[in-house]
Amino acid sequence: MGVLDEKGNELPPGREGQVALWNGKEWTRVGDIVVQDEEGYFWYKCRADDVIISQGYTIGPIEIEEALKKHPAVVEVAVVGSPDKERGEVVKAFIKTSQAPSEQLKEEIQGFVKANLSKHEYPREIEFLDELPKTPDGKIRRKELREKERMRKANR
């Protein structure tokens, strides 16, 4: 196993990239973004198709979701990249909340994340939902939300 950059070059420990398996002839990418530490352990970051590219920054949704979950009004959350003409993508959070959605709550949540993560990681867009789409085993379907965003922005 190894960690590859976007061009297929093997990365040294400490660098984030896509995990791949060597079959004796070539690398086969698995689809997960990881970091391998100095001891050879792999640390999972996110699925490769969940990565958000915004103004040249590579952003994983899991860290943002974890920060959002710490806000007392957030019950469930999913973060995806939403197409944006200027930035490529922006961070968008779909949130199920324990209180009535409002512009004030949106701004409060954005400020909360800004105070805990880098400036480029806060959700520029927030959509409140009564329920997040899930698989039969209860996992949030980010792919469905991502496709919904692409369709919505394409129809503008």
PyMOL commands that set and color helices and strands:
alter all, ss='L'
color gray80, all
select helices_A, chain A and resi 48-50+61-69+103-116+119-121+142-154
alter helices_A, ss='H'
color red, helices_A
select strands_A, chain A and resi 2-4+16-22+27-36+42-47+52-54+57-59+74-84+88-97+125-128
alter strands_A, ss='S'
color yellow, strands_A
deselect
rebuild
show_as cartoon
